[in-house]
Amino acid sequence: MSNSSADKLNKPGAVGVIPTDTVYGLAARAADPNAVERLYELKKREAKPGTLIAANIGQLEALGLKHRYLKAVEEFWPGAVSVVIPAANPELKYLHRGKMSLAVRLPDDAKLQKLLEQTGPLLTTSANQPGEPTATTIKQTKAIFGGQVDFYEDGGDLSNRQPSTVIRIIDDVIEVLRPGAIKVGDDTMNP
């Protein structure tokens, strides 16, 4: 990922399309409520929060997520597993859209890690509209979002990638909410 992507995302209100560790995603700095609102408007999402990605747990804690919830699931990272954790902090309502929880992930991708170190946590959501297939090329993302986003970062054809696996842990039981890139179950994870 280029340094210019970090510069662009660090501008107030900025939303871009980037290749994540899984698929192309709309991305906005999680600490910027205006950018987050813009991302949700572009995605036409009312009550379904996106996924927070960060370089490390410390970034998520600085945003306002509780250490105890992050520490309990850190075994799943880095990697393509997004874990839904409680996010009851009232200051995070703009992120969780009233759901009181957020999916969070620490990606296992060196370029994305570097970007996250420069921008802080990003709120992401797949580059598509609800119910439509996820875009696998920049050309497809441009057909969906056109000039509504501030920039596009081309990561090539991502059709061989799957979205992250989304899980929630309740009473030490792993519930798979969305199967994806990593198989999770029986206390084992296999790509």
Beta strands, then each sheet from edge to edge (+ up, - down):
strand 1: 16-19
strand 2: 24-29
strand 3: 51-53
strand 4: 81-86
strand 5: 101-105
strand 6: 122-126
strand 7: 151-152
strand 8: 165-170
strand 9: 173-178
strand 10: 183-185
strand 11: 188-190
sheet 1: 7+ 1+ 2- 6+ 3- 5- 4+ 8+ 9-
sheet 2: 10+ 11-
end
